[in-house]
Every structure is written in C-alpha cells, then in structure tokens.
Amino acid sequence: MYQSVKGKTVIVTGGSKGIGKGIAKTFADQGASVVIVARNLDMAEACVGELGGDNGNVYAICGDVTDRESMAGVAKEVFERFGSVDVLCANAGIFPSANLEVMTNEDWDLVMNTNAKGTFHAVQACIPYLKQAEYGRIVITSSITGPVTGYPGWSHYAASKAAQLGFMRTAALELAGKNITVNAVLPGNILTEGLEGLGDDYLQEMAASIPMNKLGTVEDIGYAALFLATKEAGFITGQTIIVDGGQILPEN
C-alpha cells in the first residue's frame, strides 16, 4: 500500500496485544522491520511468532515505558541492531476502571505514569535516532475518551489521553525543524482480546452506539498509524485522526 515504509525500522510499544498488535501487523505486512516492545517478553515473543511468518521482520524486546532508562536502552538496542529508528508508535497504555469516589492516588499514578509519562519516555528515548533517519515519524495512540468524550470510571484514563495530545502538539513544534513529525490516532470502540471476553450482549450494545453499527478492528487503527508514518504524510504534524466509525457524531 505505502512503499515508503518498506525497510524502515518501526518501534511499537505495547505491541504484543490489542491495538499495538494490530499496528505491528500492519507495518510488518508492508515490509517494515517491526520491533515489539512489551514488559512481558514471553508475550512479545509469542506475538512475533504469530506475526513474523516467513518474512522474519518482526522482533521482540523487553521494555517498560514507565522506566526512562529502560526505554533509553530499548532505543539504543534497536538502533545498534538495525542501524536506524525511523518510526515510533507510542501505543503502550492501560485502562483500569475506578470511580472518582474510590479512586486512590496509586490508581491515578499508575495510569498517568503508563499512558502519559510512558509516551514522554518513549519519544524522548527515540529522538536522537529519529533525527538521523531519512525522515522521522512519531505516532501516538490516544483515544476519543478524554480529548473528545468521557466515560464513567475512566477519569484518570481520560486525563492521560488528553495529556498525550497536549504533549504531542508541543513535541511537534520542537521536532518540526528536525524532519520529525508527531501525530496521534484516536480510536473509538475497537474489538480487542479484552473486549471479546465480555460477551456478545456487551459487544452488541457497544456496536449499537456507532453509526456504522460495528466495532472497529485493530487493523483500522494500524492503517491510520501507517499513513501518518509514510513519506507521503510528511507535511502533516501536530494533528489527530479519529477512527471511530462516526461514534462521536450523534448529538445524543
């Protein structure tokens, strides 16, 4: 689809499952060398086995986005092994539920440290290598929840996802002169492994809230991220793409 990503080195944080796995598959299918970064190396390697196929262009590295030194080590290892870091998909995130009345400081900090600070750690670690690339691309996985909508029990998650976009806009300004773009994809309701276990009734209820009357797929997010990572998208920075099947459009 986009030949400009072929042969590029792509880091996907949180790439062993869910949306991250879909992003990794999309880039791998286009001939990129994809490095899946996850805290659980066994899960990352299992994902490699599933996605690598005959191409052998998917790899696993253990890394924790909440740990600044861990991400610095990941970026260095990828650069030394592959000779470049061309694309960072800052996707790692968590979404535990906790209502405001019972939410603890620990609940809040866990989500913010993973989703918001984790994005900062991943981006900062990759900047020295992205600057050396033909062109650098950073794609952040945010959400419609927080920047556009709200959802009960997710105030900490919503805050973290809105924070990502404030970070993205300023990062885009700082890095524009270094031939690095920074953009974000905002998923709506996407069918992942976590949702599949909630039962058909729940999935049908979620689908009913979407004008297209279906949940999105992880590949839908992968294709949006892929476009933003291409050479062809080189004049787009500091922007967002909502991928939600029209979920935010109805007035009621």
N, C-alpha and C positions, 0 to 999 in steps of 0.2 A: 504493500500500500504506500508506504513512505520509504523510499530507498535511502534517504539521508540518515536514517538511524542504523542502517546495516553496518556492522563492525564497530559501532560505538559501545563504550562501556557504561553500563547503567547500574546504579545502586538503588535498590528498593528496600527501604526499612520497613519492618513489619510485613515482609513479603512471603511469609510461609503459609498464610491462610487468608481467607476473606478477600477483600478488595485488593490487598497487596499482592496476593497470589494471582489475581486476575490481571493486574498491571504487569507483573513479571512475565506471565504467559504472553501477553500482547506484544511486549518488546522482544521476547525471545522468538516469537513467530516471525518477526520482521528482521531477524538476523543479528540482533544486538547481543553482546555478551552481558548477561544479566547476573548481578550478584545479589542474592537474597540475604538480608541481614535480619537476624532474629536472636532473641535471648536464648531460645531453646534450639540448640544446634541440631538435635535429632529431628525436630520438626522441619527445620530448614533443609536438611539433607533429604528427608522424605519428599519434600516438595521438589527438590532438584531431580530426584528420581522420577517423579511424575511428569515434570515439565521438560526435562532435558532431552528426552528422546534420543534420536540418532544424531542430532546436531551437536550435542555436548557443549552447549553455550550457556548453561545455567549453573551457577556455583553458589555455595553457601558459606557464610562467615558468621560466627557468633559475635553479637554486639548488642549493647544496651544503650538506647538513646537517652536514658536518664543520666548516664555517666559520660561526662565530657571527654575524659581520657579514653574511654572505650571507643567512642566514635572517632576520635583523632586517630586511634590505632587502626580502625577499620578503613578509613580513607587512605591512610598511608599504605596499608597492606594491599588494597585494591590497586593503587597507583603503581606500586612496585611490581605487582604480579602481571598487570595488563598494560602498563605503560601510559594509561590515561584514566581520567574520570571525566566523562562527558555529560552525563545526566544523573541528577539526584532526584529520586522520587521519595520525598519525605512523607511517608504514609503511616508510620507506626502510630497507633492510638488505641486507647481503651475507652469503654463506655459503661462502667458500672452505674447502677441506679441507686440514688439516695435522695429522699425528700429533704427539703430545707430544714424542717423541724428536727430532724435526727442526724443530719449530715455533720460529720466530725471534721476537724482540721486535717486529720490524716486522709479522710476521703477526698477532700478538696485538693490537698497537696499531691496525692497520688495521680490524679487525673491531670492537673496542671503541669506537673513535672514530666509526665509522659507525653502529653499532646502538645503543649506549648513550648516548654523548655526543651523537650526532646527534638522538636523541629529546629530550634535555635542551635542545639548541639550538632545535629546532622549537617545543617547548612554551613555553619562555621568551620567544621572539620573539612568539608569538601572544597571550600573556596580556593585554597592555594592551588589545587589541582584543576578545578574548573577554569581558572584563569589561564592555564597552559593549554587548554583544549582548543580545537578549531573554533568552536563556539560552546559555551556552557549553558546548560538548561537545569533549572530547579523547578520541580512541580510538587506542590504541597497538596495533600489530601485533607481538605477541610470538611465542611458539611453545611447543609441548609440550616441545621439546628444550631442556633446561636447567631450567625450572620443574618439570617432571614426569618427563621421561625423559632418557636420554643417547644419544649416537650416536658411534661411533668417528670420530676426525678432526675433531670439532666441539667440542672443549673450549672454545675461545675463543668460538665462536658460542653455546654453551650458557651460558657465563658472562654474555655480553652480554644474552641473553634473560631470564635470571634477574634481572639487574641492572635491566632495564626494569620488572619488577614491583615491586621494592623502591622504585624511583623513583615508580612510579605510586601506591602506597599513601600515601606521604608527600605527594606532589603533591595527591592527592585531599583530604587533610586541610587543606592550606594553602588550597586553592581552593574548598572547600565553601561558605564564607561569602560567596563572590563569585558564586554561582549558576553555577559551572562544575563539571561532573562529569568525572572521569578514570577510564576503564576500559580493559580490554585484551581483545583476541581472541587466542586461542592456537590457531593452525592445526596440524593434523596433516599427513598427506601429501596435498598438493594438486597437481593437474595444472596445470603451468605450461609455458611455452615451453621452459624449461631442461630439464624432465623429458622432454618429448616427444622430444627428440633422443637419449635414452639407449636407445631401442629397446623393442619390445613385451615382450620377455622380462623386462626390468628392471621395466617398469611392472606386469606381471602379478605379479611377486614382491612388489612394494610393496603392490599391492591385496590380495594374499593375507593380509597382516598385519593387515588391517582387518576387523572383524566384518561390516560391511556389504558387504565384498568388492568395493569400488570405491574409487578415489581421489576426494577432494573436488574441487570446482571453485572457481575464483576467485570466482564469484558466491556460493558458500556462505559465504565469508568476508565478502564485501560485504554480504550480508543481515544478518549478525551485527553488523557495524560500523554499518549503517544503523539497526538497532534501538537500539543504545546512543546514537546521535546524536539520537534523536527527543525531542520534548517528553514523550511518554508514558513515557520511561525516566528521567525527571527525579529519581527518588528512588533511583537506582542509582549508586553511586560507589565507587571503590576495588576493583572486582570484576573477575573474569575470566570469559570464556565460552570453553570448549574446543570446538572444531569439528573433530572427527577421526573421525567415523563409528564411534566406540567403540574406537578404536585402543589407548587406554591401559587398557581394561578387563580383558582377559585376564590371569590370574596368570602365565602362561608365554608 
